[in-house]
Amino acid sequence: MTHDDVLLLLDEEGRITRWEHSAEELFGWTAAEAVGRSAEALIRSLCTNGGKPLEGCPGPGALLIKPALQDHSLVWRVLAAEDDATVQDAAVLRALVTRAPTALRVFDDQLHVVRVSLPAGRLRDTPARSSPGAPFSEVCGFAADEEAAVARGVLESGKPVVNRLVQSAERSAKLGRHVLSASYLPIEDLSGTVLGLVTLTADVTERERALGSQALLERVRTQMGHRLSLIDVCQELAQAVVPAFADIAAVELVDSAVRGEVPPAAPVGPGVLLRQAAVHGLRPAAQVGAVHPLPAGTPFSHVLSDLQPRLVQVDTDGTWPADDPARADIIEKSTVHSLIVAPLAIGDEILGMVSFYRHTLQEPFAQEDLAVASAVCAHAALCVDRARVYMNEWIIMSTVQRKILPGELADQPTVEISCLHVPGEEGGGAWSDAIALPGARTALVVGDVAGEGIPAAITMGLLRTAVHTLAALDLQPDELLARLSDTTARLLAGRAALPPMDPLIHEPLTADCAIAIYDPVELTCTIARAGLPEPVLILPDGTSSTLPVPPGPPLAAVDTAPFPAATVSLPEGSTLAMGTTALAEEVMAPTGVLRPLLDDVGDNPLSDVRDGIAHAYTRRGRTGETLLLLARTRMLPAERVMTCGLPAGPEAAPIARRAARRQLEVWGLDDETAFTNELVVSELVGNATRYGAPPLQLRLILDQMLTCEVSDAAPAAPHVKHARTIDESGRGLFIIASLAKQWGTRYTPEGKIVWAEQSTGSMETS
């Protein structure tokens, strides 16, 4: 006899229903004598004699009992066992049936119940659903048609389906609808034929809710906080929770906090204004940005009073939706049946609130969802507050930058100017300027302070002011950059001396600058740069080239190298392009993708060229602050310039006065201007003959101002003396300073030029 031989079959009552020949040989009883008897009593009487086992009878562990299906009943097959492991198998089977924390159901090959075992206190079942012979659809209790199809697939394929999550018909106020884990295991005989299946069902509601809450919070943490716009942050929140947690999410912020004021402390009055910051999941979309008062006596006003979230089961016949049109509209459009309102707060400071709605397509909220909503809003409040603080700083920074920057640069009489400025998301320190200089010259300036926000904007303002102050000294570009670098170094030293707790001490302070001075009389341009890319020159014939201006170190750099300058010729109608490093590679480099737009200037207005570059540059998705200055040169008409060589002796002054008088008559200037100019010319020439060195030259330039220039070869600069009453000389420059609008000295490779500017009658009336 082998272990595969069936000895007998037992029914669920333990009575013998079948007695095989092998059992007759083993026990000596015939089938007629054994069938219908209790197996336990029969075997005890057959195999013992006075309490002692009889020789030849099977001992403990010699029999193996396995379940089997027969028609719609469960029977037990008794087989001969090989070793003690069969006893363990039987014990495991009994423990699984009677003590497992899962609901166990045995079905035959027609999906009718054979046996049901339910864990005490875990899952409830009705007698009808547990009775043998009940069909699967009555026993299942969850998505019967869909799960019946899964069960039939297991019967047909013989492959188990494990841990399939389904929703139960059972629902509680605390957890909502229960979630079950269902496993389908086929029952096979020794030949592999599927006789039925076993289903194991466990309630995993709490586990799945915990996993879902964890996944939702991780989703919120991952998707929020990447942007610093207050509206964008609220939109990120709404998108993160829909549809994972709610069908519709609406974020409302306290309007005063959005406008930069300190958030109010709880409790707030019912009249507080709320701004609709984001709505997601509603069709048609709600209006974002609308401001409305908080209605009194609603769940929303209660939440902003005690900062406790609330679960609301919506009753369309209730009174509060009618008093709250903004939210009543959402409820009406979406057939909402439940909602959770949770505050956005930092401590007791209220930023706003979030409303989570569910409609007929999803299960109503349960009490356990309040904790999830609170956790989501706690993290969201931090992101919203950070965006609010950033927005306030951005407004301040933008205001500072707007006040400091010159706005649209005005054209100069000899230069057409257009500037492309693409601000960064957090602001920055890039600026440009066109400064009128004596002699109809123009200084073109492009600067860039590293960093973002308010510190960069303030530093930019300081350096821009310094450039204007230094430009009034009529310095050459290289010398101007050297003094600007000294100013930057002093700012850096002052920042380093700040207390360690001052956040400004950690802000970088490096800056680049390029300065070009265009002379419309000589048609030259002298350029020096500190760290910025080389300028680009587009000639009137359409050819372009990168100007070989030697690089200088950034401002206030440790490197004390000088700022070399280069002088280039600019024919009338030439276009000079100067920009920050951000766009150098794409716009200013010879192989740049957008360089053709810069080269194709022609006679087009520079504003059109600028707009074309701006459109193409921003379409490429570039971010960060960018600045490009375009300047098209014009020549000062020759009839606006008078040049007269002078002798080195005392006769130079009368010659200069006569030449100046005749030229002012040609220009048609009034007598008062001519008289003042004659005094200025006389004093300048007198100083040159007394203290200068030949050759001497007088030049008059009529542009927006009347400029008188006297040049000589001596390097020494004149200075104002305060002569005493008895002194016969020493009043020349004092007189000039009194008569002229401004005066100064400019050094050249050949010596120096002393100049004075005065207003003209025609210019004053214009």
RALINBEL-V96818 format. One record per run of one state. SS is the DSSP state (hx for helix, st for strand, lp for the rest). FROM is the first residue (numbers start at 1). TO is the last residue. If there is no record, write none. Layout:
BEGIN
SS_FROM_TO + SS_FROM_TO
END
This chain:
BEGIN
lp_1_5 + st_6_10 + lp_11_14 + st_15_19 + lp_20_20 + hx_21_27 + lp_28_30 + hx_31_34 + lp_35_37 + st_38_38 + hx_39_47 + st_48_49 + lp_50_51 + st_52_53 + lp_54_62 + st_63_70 + lp_71_72 + st_73_80 + lp_81_84 + hx_85_99 + lp_100_102 + st_103_108 + lp_109_111 + st_112_117 + lp_118_126 + hx_127_130 + lp_131_134 + st_135_135 + hx_136_140 + lp_141_143 + hx_144_157 + lp_158_160 + st_161_172 + lp_173_175 + st_176_188 + lp_189_193 + st_194_203 + lp_204_204 + hx_205_223 + lp_224_229 + hx_230_241 + st_242_242 + lp_243_245 + st_246_246 + lp_247_247 + st_248_254 + hx_255_258 + lp_259_264 + st_265_265 + lp_266_272 + st_273_280 + lp_281_290 + st_291_293 + lp_294_298 + hx_299_306 + lp_307_309 + st_310_313 + lp_314_320 + hx_321_323 + lp_324_324 + hx_325_334 + lp_335_335 + st_336_346 + lp_347_348 + st_349_359 + lp_360_367 + hx_368_404 + lp_405_411 + st_412_412 + lp_413_414 + st_415_422 + lp_423_428 + st_429_437 + hx_438_440 + st_441_449 + lp_450_452 + hx_453_471 + lp_472_476 + hx_477_496 + lp_497_502 + hx_503_506 + lp_507_510 + st_511_519 + lp_520_523 + st_524_530 + lp_531_535 + st_536_538 + lp_539_543 + st_544_546 + lp_547_550 + st_551_552 + lp_553_554 + st_555_555 + lp_556_564 + st_565_569 + lp_570_574 + st_575_579 + lp_580_580 + hx_581_588 + lp_589_594 + hx_595_599 + lp_600_605 + hx_606_619 + lp_620_625 + st_626_633 + lp_634_637 + hx_638_640 + st_641_646 + lp_647_650 + hx_651_667 + lp_668_670 + hx_671_691 + lp_692_695 + st_696_702 + lp_703_705 + st_706_712 + lp_713_731 + hx_732_739 + lp_740_741 + st_742_748 + lp_749_750 + st_751_758 + lp_759_760 + hx_761_765 + lp_766_766
END
